[in-house]
């Protein structure tokens, strides 16, 4: 069984990252959604092991010390991180693990795991991004402004990603995303063992073995 691809997904707030991932998970059976670990308290309706792995600060810091996290960060007095065991178990099963994460964490992962695939989700234009943020109808003008300011900062690092997915028509964007991930399995960098075995086999044929 071919190993799955660790796919790191980032994008502007309002670009539709979550919707795209849900579409892939519902349409194909070779994807798994990474479940993060956190020290914050569960919100109403959240389920341990499904939405997050909820742990104590002591448990989280023990995981850090034992190198059991792919990446981690601390926001507003709470830890958030990605358990390595869960990710690698899914990859070994051939699942493409989808990990939604901010740019800082994404670049951390790419440095530690060069085979990880980095995708950035964007709207077709800045105007559409603003329209989607306003279209939610749940955020104040101040919050919208802050999200746009954050998007401006994030835009400077988009070039560090391998692919961008323009989420204009959801169905088309989901199909493009699936094709990129699937085709990435054939990259030479992810098939070093196959290439080595092929060369060895050809050498044996030439030697009459």
FIKOLZA-1660 file (N, C-alpha, C; in steps of 0.1 Angstrom, whole numbers, plus 5000, padded with zeros to 4 digits):
% residues 209
   i   px   py   pz ch aa at
   1 5008 4988 5000  A  X  N
   1 5000 5000 5000  A  X CA
   1 5009 5012 5000  A  X  C
   2 5006 5022 4991  A  X  N
   2 5013 5034 4990  A  X CA
   2 5010 5043 5002  A  X  C
   3 5020 5049 5008  A  X  N
   3 5018 5057 5020  A  X CA
   3 5010 5070 5015  A  X  C
   4 5002 5075 5025  A  X  N
   4 4995 5087 5022  A  X CA
   4 5003 5099 5023  A  X  C
   5 4998 5111 5019  A  X  N
   5 5005 5123 5019  A  X CA
   5 5000 5132 5030  A  X  C
   6 5009 5137 5038  A  X  N
   6 5006 5147 5048  A  X CA
   6 5004 5160 5041  A  X  C
   7 4991 5165 5041  A  X  N
   7 4988 5177 5033  A  X CA
   7 4984 5188 5043  A  X  C
   8 4992 5199 5043  A  X  N
   8 4990 5210 5052  A  X CA
   8 4982 5221 5044  A  X  C
   9 4971 5225 5050  A  X  N
   9 4962 5234 5043  A  X CA
   9 4962 5247 5052  A  X  C
  10 4965 5258 5045  A  X  N
  10 4964 5271 5051  A  X CA
  10 4955 5280 5041  A  X  C
  11 4952 5292 5046  A  X  N
  11 4944 5300 5037  A  X CA
  11 4939 5312 5044  A  X  C
  12 4934 5322 5037  A  X  N
  12 4928 5334 5042  A  X CA
  12 4915 5330 5050  A  X  C
  13 4912 5337 5060  A  X  N
  13 4899 5336 5067  A  X CA
  13 4888 5340 5057  A  X  C
  14 4879 5331 5055  A  X  N
  14 4868 5333 5046  A  X CA
  14 4870 5327 5032  A  X  C
  15 4882 5321 5030  A  X  N
  15 4885 5315 5017  A  X CA
  15 4878 5301 5015  A  X  C
  16 4873 5295 5026  A  X  N
  16 4866 5283 5025  A  X CA
  16 4874 5270 5027  A  X  C
  17 4884 5271 5036  A  X  N
  17 4893 5259 5039  A  X CA
  17 4884 5248 5044  A  X  C
  18 4877 5250 5054  A  X  N
  18 4869 5240 5061  A  X CA
  18 4859 5233 5052  A  X  C
  19 4852 5241 5043  A  X  N
  19 4842 5236 5034  A  X CA
  19 4849 5227 5024  A  X  C
  20 4861 5231 5019  A  X  N
  20 4868 5223 5009  A  X CA
  20 4872 5209 5015  A  X  C
  21 4877 5209 5027  A  X  N
  21 4882 5197 5034  A  X CA
  21 4870 5188 5036  A  X  C
  22 4858 5193 5040  A  X  N
  22 4846 5185 5043  A  X CA
  22 4842 5179 5030  A  X  C
  23 4843 5186 5019  A  X  N
  23 4839 5181 5006  A  X CA
  23 4848 5169 5002  A  X  C
  24 4861 5170 5004  A  X  N
  24 4870 5159 5001  A  X CA
  24 4867 5147 5009  A  X  C
  25 4865 5149 5022  A  X  N
  25 4862 5138 5032  A  X CA
  25 4849 5131 5028  A  X  C
  26 4839 5138 5023  A  X  N
  26 4826 5132 5020  A  X CA
  26 4826 5125 5007  A  X  C
  27 4835 5130 4998  A  X  N
  27 4835 5125 4984  A  X CA
  27 4845 5113 4982  A  X  C
  28 4856 5113 4989  A  X  N
  28 4866 5103 4987  A  X CA
  28 4869 5096 5000  A  X  C
  29 4873 5083 4999  A  X  N
  29 4876 5075 5012  A  X CA
  29 4891 5074 5015  A  X  C
  30 4899 5082 5008  A  X  N
  30 4914 5081 5011  A  X CA
  30 4919 5093 5018  A  X  C
  31 4910 5100 5025  A  X  N
  31 4914 5112 5033  A  X CA
  31 4911 5110 5048  A  X  C
  32 4919 5116 5056  A  X  N
  32 4916 5116 5071  A  X CA
  32 4919 5130 5075  A  X  C
  33 4911 5135 5085  A  X  N
  33 4913 5148 5090  A  X CA
  33 4921 5147 5103  A  X  C
  34 4932 5155 5104  A  X  N
  34 4940 5154 5116  A  X CA
  34 4933 5160 5127  A  X  C
  35 4934 5154 5139  A  X  N
  35 4927 5159 5151  A  X CA
  35 4938 5165 5160  A  X  C
  36 4936 5178 5163  A  X  N
  36 4946 5185 5171  A  X CA
  36 4944 5182 5186  A  X  C
  37 4955 5184 5194  A  X  N
  37 4954 5183 5208  A  X CA
  37 4954 5197 5214  A  X  C
  38 4947 5199 5225  A  X  N
  38 4946 5212 5231  A  X CA
  38 4944 5212 5246  A  X  C
  39 4948 5222 5252  A  X  N
  39 4946 5223 5267  A  X CA
  39 4934 5231 5271  A  X  C
  40 4927 5237 5261  A  X  N
  40 4915 5245 5264  A  X CA
  40 4904 5236 5267  A  X  C
  41 4894 5241 5274  A  X  N
  41 4882 5233 5278  A  X CA
  41 4873 5231 5266  A  X  C
  42 4867 5219 5265  A  X  N
  42 4857 5217 5254  A  X CA
  42 4846 5227 5254  A  X  C
  43 4842 5230 5242  A  X  N
  43 4830 5239 5240  A  X CA
  43 4818 5230 5239  A  X  C
  44 4806 5236 5241  A  X  N
  44 4794 5228 5240  A  X CA
  44 4793 5220 5227  A  X  C
  45 4791 5207 5228  A  X  N
  45 4789 5199 5216  A  X CA
  45 4802 5193 5211  A  X  C
  46 4814 5198 5215  A  X  N
  46 4826 5192 5211  A  X CA
  46 4829 5178 5217  A  X  C
  47 4834 5169 5210  A  X  N
  47 4837 5156 5214  A  X CA
  47 4852 5153 5214  A  X  C
  48 4856 5147 5226  A  X  N
  48 4870 5144 5227  A  X CA
  48 4874 5132 5217  A  X  C
  49 4885 5134 5210  A  X  N
  49 4889 5125 5200  A  X CA
  49 4883 5127 5186  A  X  C
  50 4873 5136 5185  A  X  N
  50 4867 5139 5172  A  X CA
  50 4870 5153 5168  A  X  C
  51 4867 5163 5177  A  X  N
  51 4869 5177 5175  A  X CA
  51 4884 5180 5179  A  X  C
  52 4888 5176 5190  A  X  N
  52 4901 5177 5196  A  X CA
  52 4904 5166 5205  A  X  C
  53 4917 5164 5208  A  X  N
  53 4921 5156 5220  A  X CA
  53 4923 5166 5231  A  X  C
  54 4914 5166 5241  A  X  N
  54 4915 5175 5252  A  X CA
  54 4923 5169 5263  A  X  C
  55 4934 5177 5267  A  X  N
  55 4943 5172 5277  A  X CA
  55 4947 5183 5287  A  X  C
  56 4953 5179 5298  A  X  N
  56 4958 5189 5307  A  X CA
  56 4971 5196 5302  A  X  C
  57 4975 5207 5308  A  X  N
  57 4987 5213 5305  A  X CA
  57 4999 5204 5308  A  X  C
  58 4998 5196 5319  A  X  N
  58 5009 5187 5322  A  X CA
  58 5010 5176 5311  A  X  C
  59 4999 5171 5307  A  X  N
  59 4999 5161 5296  A  X CA
  59 5005 5166 5283  A  X  C
  60 5001 5178 5280  A  X  N
  60 5006 5185 5267  A  X CA
  60 5021 5187 5268  A  X  C
  61 5026 5192 5279  A  X  N
  61 5040 5195 5280  A  X CA
  61 5048 5182 5281  A  X  C
  62 5042 5171 5286  A  X  N
  62 5049 5159 5285  A  X CA
  62 5050 5154 5271  A  X  C
  63 5040 5156 5263  A  X  N
  63 5041 5152 5249  A  X CA
  63 5051 5160 5241  A  X  C
  64 5053 5173 5245  A  X  N
  64 5063 5182 5239  A  X CA
  64 5077 5176 5243  A  X  C
  65 5079 5173 5255  A  X  N
  65 5092 5168 5260  A  X CA
  65 5096 5155 5254  A  X  C
  66 5085 5146 5251  A  X  N
  66 5088 5133 5245  A  X CA
  66 5088 5133 5230  A  X  C
  67 5087 5145 5224  A  X  N
  67 5087 5146 5209  A  X CA
  67 5075 5140 5202  A  X  C
  68 5064 5140 5209  A  X  N
  68 5052 5133 5203  A  X CA
  68 5043 5142 5195  A  X  C
  69 5047 5154 5192  A  X  N
  69 5039 5164 5184  A  X CA
  69 5046 5167 5171  A  X  C
  70 5038 5167 5161  A  X  N
  70 5044 5172 5148  A  X CA
  70 5047 5186 5148  A  X  C
  71 5038 5194 5154  A  X  N
  71 5041 5208 5156  A  X CA
  71 5032 5213 5168  A  X  C
  72 5035 5224 5174  A  X  N
  72 5026 5230 5184  A  X CA
  72 5028 5245 5186  A  X  C
  73 5019 5251 5192  A  X  N
  73 5020 5266 5194  A  X CA
  73 5011 5269 5207  A  X  C
  74 5013 5281 5212  A  X  N
  74 5005 5285 5223  A  X CA
  74 4998 5298 5220  A  X  C
  75 4984 5298 5221  A  X  N
  75 4976 5309 5218  A  X CA
  75 4967 5312 5230  A  X  C
  76 4967 5325 5234  A  X  N
  76 4959 5329 5245  A  X CA
  76 4959 5319 5257  A  X  C
  77 4971 5316 5262  A  X  N
  77 4972 5308 5274  A  X CA
  77 4969 5293 5272  A  X  C
  78 4966 5289 5260  A  X  N
  78 4963 5275 5257  A  X CA
  78 4972 5269 5247  A  X  C
  79 4976 5256 5248  A  X  N
  79 4984 5249 5239  A  X CA
  79 4975 5243 5228  A  X  C
  80 4981 5243 5216  A  X  N
  80 4974 5236 5205  A  X CA
  80 4986 5228 5197  A  X  C
  81 4983 5216 5193  A  X  N
  81 4994 5209 5186  A  X CA
  81 4988 5197 5179  A  X  C
  82 4997 5190 5171  A  X  N
  82 4993 5179 5162  A  X CA
  82 5000 5166 5167  A  X  C
  83 4992 5157 5173  A  X  N
  83 4998 5144 5177  A  X CA
  83 5004 5136 5166  A  X  C
  84 5017 5133 5167  A  X  N
  84 5024 5126 5156  A  X CA
  84 5019 5112 5154  A  X  C
  85 5016 5104 5165  A  X  N
  85 5011 5090 5164  A  X CA
  85 4999 5089 5155  A  X  C
  86 4989 5098 5158  A  X  N
  86 4977 5098 5150  A  X CA
  86 4979 5100 5135  A  X  C
  87 4987 5110 5132  A  X  N
  87 4991 5114 5118  A  X CA
  87 4997 5103 5111  A  X  C
  88 5008 5097 5117  A  X  N
  88 5016 5087 5111  A  X CA
  88 5008 5073 5109  A  X  C
  89 4999 5071 5119  A  X  N
  89 4991 5059 5118  A  X CA
  89 4982 5060 5106  A  X  C
  90 4976 5072 5103  A  X  N
  90 4967 5074 5092  A  X CA
  90 4975 5073 5079  A  X  C
  91 4987 5079 5079  A  X  N
  91 4995 5079 5066  A  X CA
  91 4999 5065 5063  A  X  C
  92 5002 5057 5073  A  X  N
  92 5006 5043 5071  A  X CA
  92 4995 5035 5065  A  X  C
  93 4983 5039 5068  A  X  N
  93 4971 5032 5062  A  X CA
  93 4968 5036 5048  A  X  C
  94 4976 5046 5043  A  X  N
  94 4974 5051 5029  A  X CA
  94 4965 5063 5028  A  X  C
  95 4961 5068 5040  A  X  N
  95 4952 5080 5040  A  X CA
  95 4960 5093 5038  A  X  C
  96 4955 5102 5030  A  X  N
  96 4961 5115 5029  A  X CA
  96 4955 5123 5041  A  X  C
  97 4964 5127 5050  A  X  N
  97 4960 5134 5062  A  X CA
  97 4959 5149 5059  A  X  C
  98 4947 5155 5061  A  X  N
  98 4945 5169 5059  A  X CA
  98 4947 5176 5073  A  X  C
  99 4956 5186 5073  A  X  N
  99 4959 5193 5085  A  X CA
  99 4958 5208 5082  A  X  C
 100 4947 5214 5088  A  X  N
 100 4945 5228 5087  A  X CA
 100 4953 5236 5097  A  X  C
 101 4962 5244 5093  A  X  N
 101 4971 5251 5102  A  X CA
 101 4975 5264 5097  A  X  C
 102 4979 5273 5106  A  X  N
 102 4984 5286 5102  A  X CA
 102 4998 5285 5095  A  X  C
 103 5002 5296 5089  A  X  N
 103 5014 5296 5081  A  X CA
 103 5026 5292 5089  A  X  C
 104 5028 5298 5101  A  X  N
 104 5039 5295 5110  A  X CA
 104 5041 5280 5112  A  X  C
 105 5030 5274 5116  A  X  N
 105 5030 5260 5119  A  X CA
 105 5033 5252 5106  A  X  C
 106 5027 5256 5095  A  X  N
 106 5029 5249 5082  A  X CA
 106 5044 5249 5078  A  X  C
 107 5050 5260 5080  A  X  N
 107 5065 5260 5076  A  X CA
 107 5073 5252 5086  A  X  C
 108 5069 5251 5098  A  X  N
 108 5075 5242 5108  A  X CA
 108 5075 5228 5103  A  X  C
 109 5063 5224 5099  A  X  N
 109 5061 5210 5094  A  X CA
 109 5069 5207 5082  A  X  C
 110 5069 5217 5073  A  X  N
 110 5077 5215 5060  A  X CA
 110 5092 5213 5063  A  X  C
 111 5097 5220 5073  A  X  N
 111 5111 5219 5077  A  X CA
 111 5114 5205 5083  A  X  C
 112 5105 5200 5091  A  X  N
 112 5107 5187 5098  A  X CA
 112 5103 5176 5088  A  X  C
 113 5094 5178 5079  A  X  N
 113 5089 5167 5070  A  X CA
 113 5088 5172 5056  A  X  C
 114 5100 5172 5049  A  X  N
 114 5101 5178 5036  A  X CA
 114 5091 5172 5026  A  X  C
 115 5086 5160 5028  A  X  N
 115 5076 5154 5019  A  X CA
 115 5062 5159 5021  A  X  C
 116 5060 5167 5031  A  X  N
 116 5046 5173 5033  A  X CA
 116 5043 5182 5022  A  X  C
 117 5030 5182 5018  A  X  N
 117 5025 5190 5007  A  X CA
 117 5018 5202 5013  A  X  C
 118 5022 5214 5009  A  X  N
 118 5016 5226 5014  A  X CA
 118 5007 5233 5003  A  X  C
 119 4994 5234 5007  A  X  N
 119 4984 5240 4998  A  X CA
 119 4979 5253 5005  A  X  C
 120 4977 5264 4997  A  X  N
 120 4971 5276 5002  A  X CA
 120 4958 5279 4995  A  X  C
 121 4948 5281 5003  A  X  N
 121 4934 5284 4998  A  X CA
 121 4932 5299 4998  A  X  C
 122 4927 5303 4986  A  X  N
 122 4924 5318 4985  A  X CA
 122 4911 5320 4977  A  X  C
 123 4906 5332 4978  A  X  N
 123 4895 5336 4970  A  X CA
 123 4900 5341 4957  A  X  C
 124 4892 5343 4947  A  X  N
 124 4896 5348 4934  A  X CA
 124 4902 5362 4934  A  X  C
 125 4898 5370 4944  A  X  N
 125 4903 5384 4945  A  X CA
 125 4902 5389 4959  A  X  C
 126 4908 5400 4962  A  X  N
 126 4907 5406 4975  A  X CA
 126 4893 5411 4977  A  X  C
 127 4886 5416 4967  A  X  N
 127 4872 5421 4968  A  X CA
 127 4863 5409 4972  A  X  C
 128 4865 5398 4966  A  X  N
 128 4857 5386 4969  A  X CA
 128 4859 5382 4984  A  X  C
 129 4872 5383 4988  A  X  N
 129 4875 5379 5002  A  X CA
 129 4867 5388 5011  A  X  C
 130 4867 5401 5009  A  X  N
 130 4860 5410 5017  A  X CA
 130 4845 5407 5017  A  X  C
 131 4840 5404 5005  A  X  N
 131 4825 5401 5004  A  X CA
 131 4822 5389 5012  A  X  C
 132 4830 5379 5012  A  X  N
 132 4827 5367 5020  A  X CA
 132 4828 5369 5035  A  X  C
 133 4837 5377 5039  A  X  N
 133 4838 5380 5053  A  X CA
 133 4826 5388 5058  A  X  C
 134 4821 5397 5050  A  X  N
 134 4810 5405 5053  A  X CA
 134 4797 5397 5052  A  X  C
 135 4797 5387 5043  A  X  N
 135 4786 5379 5040  A  X CA
 135 4782 5369 5052  A  X  C
 136 4792 5367 5060  A  X  N
 136 4789 5359 5072  A  X CA
 136 4778 5365 5081  A  X  C
 137 4779 5378 5082  A  X  N
 137 4769 5385 5090  A  X CA
 137 4771 5383 5105  A  X  C
 138 4782 5378 5109  A  X  N
 138 4784 5375 5123  A  X CA
 138 4796 5383 5130  A  X  C
 139 4802 5391 5122  A  X  N
 139 4814 5398 5127  A  X CA
 139 4813 5413 5126  A  X  C
 140 4819 5420 5136  A  X  N
 140 4819 5434 5136  A  X CA
 140 4828 5440 5125  A  X  C
 141 4827 5453 5123  A  X  N
 141 4835 5459 5113  A  X CA
 141 4850 5458 5118  A  X  C
 142 4852 5459 5131  A  X  N
 142 4866 5458 5136  A  X CA
 142 4872 5445 5134  A  X  C
 143 4864 5434 5136  A  X  N
 143 4869 5421 5134  A  X CA
 143 4872 5418 5119  A  X  C
 144 4863 5423 5110  A  X  N
 144 4866 5422 5096  A  X CA
 144 4879 5429 5092  A  X  C
 145 4881 5441 5097  A  X  N
 145 4893 5448 5095  A  X CA
 145 4905 5440 5099  A  X  C
 146 4904 5434 5111  A  X  N
 146 4916 5427 5116  A  X CA
 146 4919 5415 5107  A  X  C
 147 4908 5408 5103  A  X  N
 147 4910 5396 5094  A  X CA
 147 4917 5400 5081  A  X  C
 148 4913 5412 5075  A  X  N
 148 4919 5417 5063  A  X CA
 148 4934 5421 5065  A  X  C
 149 4936 5426 5077  A  X  N
 149 4950 5430 5080  A  X CA
 149 4959 5417 5081  A  X  C
 150 4953 5407 5087  A  X  N
 150 4960 5395 5089  A  X CA
 150 4962 5388 5075  A  X  C
 151 4952 5389 5066  A  X  N
 151 4954 5384 5053  A  X CA
 151 4965 5391 5045  A  X  C
 152 4966 5404 5048  A  X  N
 152 4977 5411 5041  A  X CA
 152 4991 5406 5045  A  X  C
 153 4992 5403 5058  A  X  N
 153 5005 5397 5063  A  X CA
 153 5007 5383 5057  A  X  C
 154 4996 5375 5057  A  X  N
 154 4998 5362 5052  A  X CA
 154 5001 5361 5037  A  X  C
 155 4996 5371 5030  A  X  N
 155 4998 5371 5015  A  X CA
 155 5013 5372 5012  A  X  C
 156 5021 5377 5021  A  X  N
 156 5036 5378 5018  A  X CA
 156 5042 5364 5018  A  X  C
 157 5036 5354 5025  A  X  N
 157 5042 5341 5026  A  X CA
 157 5036 5331 5017  A  X  C
 158 5026 5334 5009  A  X  N
 158 5019 5325 5000  A  X CA
 158 5029 5318 4991  A  X  C
 159 5039 5325 4986  A  X  N
 159 5049 5319 4977  A  X CA
 159 5057 5308 4983  A  X  C
 160 5056 5306 4996  A  X  N
 160 5064 5295 5002  A  X CA
 160 5056 5282 5001  A  X  C
 161 5043 5282 4996  A  X  N
 161 5035 5270 4995  A  X CA
 161 5038 5265 4981  A  X  C
 162 5035 5252 4979  A  X  N
 162 5038 5245 4966  A  X CA
 162 5026 5248 4956  A  X  C
 163 5014 5249 4961  A  X  N
 163 5003 5252 4952  A  X CA
 163 4993 5261 4959  A  X  C
 164 4986 5269 4951  A  X  N
 164 4975 5276 4956  A  X CA
 164 4962 5271 4949  A  X  C
 165 4951 5271 4957  A  X  N
 165 4938 5266 4952  A  X CA
 165 4929 5278 4953  A  X  C
 166 4924 5282 4941  A  X  N
 166 4915 5294 4941  A  X CA
 166 4901 5288 4942  A  X  C
 167 4895 5291 4954  A  X  N
 167 4882 5286 4957  A  X CA
 167 4871 5296 4952  A  X  C
 168 4868 5295 4939  A  X  N
 168 4857 5303 4933  A  X CA
 168 4845 5295 4932  A  X  C
 169 4845 5284 4924  A  X  N
 169 4834 5274 4924  A  X CA
 169 4838 5262 4932  A  X  C
 170 4831 5259 4943  A  X  N
 170 4835 5249 4953  A  X CA
 170 4838 5236 4946  A  X  C
 171 4829 5231 4938  A  X  N
 171 4831 5218 4931  A  X CA
 171 4844 5217 4923  A  X  C
 172 4847 5228 4916  A  X  N
 172 4859 5228 4908  A  X CA
 172 4872 5229 4917  A  X  C
 173 4871 5237 4928  A  X  N
 173 4882 5238 4937  A  X CA
 173 4885 5225 4944  A  X  C
 174 4875 5218 4948  A  X  N
 174 4877 5205 4955  A  X CA
 174 4883 5195 4945  A  X  C
 175 4879 5195 4932  A  X  N
 175 4884 5186 4923  A  X CA
 175 4899 5189 4920  A  X  C
 176 4902 5202 4919  A  X  N
 176 4916 5206 4917  A  X CA
 176 4925 5202 4929  A  X  C
 177 4920 5203 4941  A  X  N
 177 4927 5200 4953  A  X CA
 177 4930 5185 4953  A  X  C
 178 4919 5177 4950  A  X  N
 178 4921 5162 4950  A  X CA
 178 4931 5158 4939  A  X  C
 179 4931 5164 4928  A  X  N
 179 4940 5160 4917  A  X CA
 179 4954 5164 4921  A  X  C
 180 4956 5175 4927  A  X  N
 180 4970 5179 4931  A  X CA
 180 4975 5169 4941  A  X  C
 181 4967 5166 4951  A  X  N
 181 4972 5156 4961  A  X CA
 181 4975 5142 4955  A  X  C
 182 4966 5138 4947  A  X  N
 182 4967 5125 4941  A  X CA
 182 4980 5124 4932  A  X  C
 183 4981 5134 4923  A  X  N
 183 4993 5134 4914  A  X CA
 183 5006 5136 4922  A  X  C
 184 5006 5142 4933  A  X  N
 184 5018 5144 4941  A  X CA
 184 5024 5131 4946  A  X  C
 185 5016 5120 4946  A  X  N
 185 5021 5107 4950  A  X CA
 185 5031 5102 4940  A  X  C
 186 5031 5107 4928  A  X  N
 186 5040 5103 4917  A  X CA
 186 5052 5111 4916  A  X  C
 187 5054 5121 4925  A  X  N
 187 5066 5129 4925  A  X CA
 187 5078 5120 4927  A  X  C
 188 5089 5123 4921  A  X  N
 188 5101 5115 4922  A  X CA
 188 5106 5115 4937  A  X  C
 189 5105 5127 4943  A  X  N
 189 5109 5128 4957  A  X CA
 189 5102 5119 4967  A  X  C
 190 5090 5114 4963  A  X  N
 190 5082 5105 4971  A  X CA
 190 5083 5091 4967  A  X  C
 191 5092 5088 4957  A  X  N
 191 5093 5075 4952  A  X CA
 191 5108 5070 4950  A  X  C
 192 5116 5075 4960  A  X  N
 192 5130 5072 4959  A  X CA
 192 5133 5057 4960  A  X  C
 193 5125 5050 4968  A  X  N
 193 5127 5036 4970  A  X CA
 193 5123 5028 4957  A  X  C
 194 5113 5032 4950  A  X  N
 194 5109 5026 4938  A  X CA
 194 5119 5028 4927  A  X  C
 195 5125 5040 4926  A  X  N
 195 5135 5044 4917  A  X CA
 195 5147 5035 4919  A  X  C
 196 5151 5034 4932  A  X  N
 196 5163 5026 4935  A  X CA
 196 5161 5011 4932  A  X  C
 197 5149 5006 4935  A  X  N
 197 5146 4992 4932  A  X CA
 197 5146 4989 4917  A  X  C
 198 5140 4999 4909  A  X  N
 198 5140 4998 4895  A  X CA
 198 5154 4997 4889  A  X  C
 199 5163 5006 4893  A  X  N
 199 5176 5006 4888  A  X CA
 199 5184 4993 4892  A  X  C
 200 5181 4988 4904  A  X  N
 200 5187 4976 4908  A  X CA
 200 5182 4964 4900  A  X  C
 201 5169 4964 4896  A  X  N
 201 5164 4954 4888  A  X CA
 201 5170 4954 4874  A  X  C
 202 5171 4966 4868  A  X  N
 202 5177 4967 4855  A  X CA
 202 5191 4962 4855  A  X  C
 203 5199 4966 4865  A  X  N
 203 5213 4962 4866  A  X CA
 203 5214 4946 4867  A  X  C
 204 5205 4940 4874  A  X  N
 204 5205 4926 4875  A  X CA
 204 5202 4919 4862  A  X  C
 205 5192 4925 4854  A  X  N
 205 5189 4920 4841  A  X CA
 205 5201 4920 4832  A  X  C
 206 5208 4931 4832  A  X  N
 206 5220 4933 4824  A  X CA
 206 5231 4923 4827  A  X  C
 207 5232 4919 4840  A  X  N
 207 5242 4910 4845  A  X CA
 207 5237 4895 4843  A  X  C
 208 5225 4893 4837  A  X  N
 208 5220 4880 4835  A  X CA
 208 5215 4873 4847  A  X  C
 209 5213 4880 4858  A  X  N
 209 5209 4874 4870  A  X CA
 209 5194 4870 4870  A  X  C
% end
